[in-house]
Amino acid sequence: MRTPMGKTKRQEMKTRELEKRGGDINPARLDEMIEEAMVDCYDEYEQASGLFTMLEDNLAVPFATTLLGMEVTVERVDQNDAGEIVAICRRGNKRQRIPLVDLPLPEPKPEGWEWIEAHRRWARGR
């Protein structure tokens, strides 16, 4: 039996298992995720809000990553005044907002990391 994207059930299960383990994601799967996040979205602001909601719901925070050679903790995701999705990063008592498209992912990747990749694909115009 084939899924809506023309894959067999076995191929779809393999793709989802790779995602869970932190492997590469098929661009078609990212497109499916983007479409899921943007149901009933009419403009770019609403699209960003749809992706933000999926990130909030699915990305496991906090998690550690490295910025400029220093370990930081990603506490949460947020939207800045320009509507960009940003990661709120902390090191000690200092916090900084880093655009999610620029955030390096750690190994192993946190649960829900595939939504960061979906956001990046959308932000780059697929």
Secondary structure, 3 states (H helix, E strand, C coil): CECCCCCEHHHHHHHHHHHHHCCCCCHHHHHHHHHHHCCCCCCHHHHHHHHHHHHHHHCCCCEEEEECCEEEEEEEEEECCCCCEEEEEEECCEEEEEEHHHCCCCCCCCCCCHHHHHHHHHHCCC
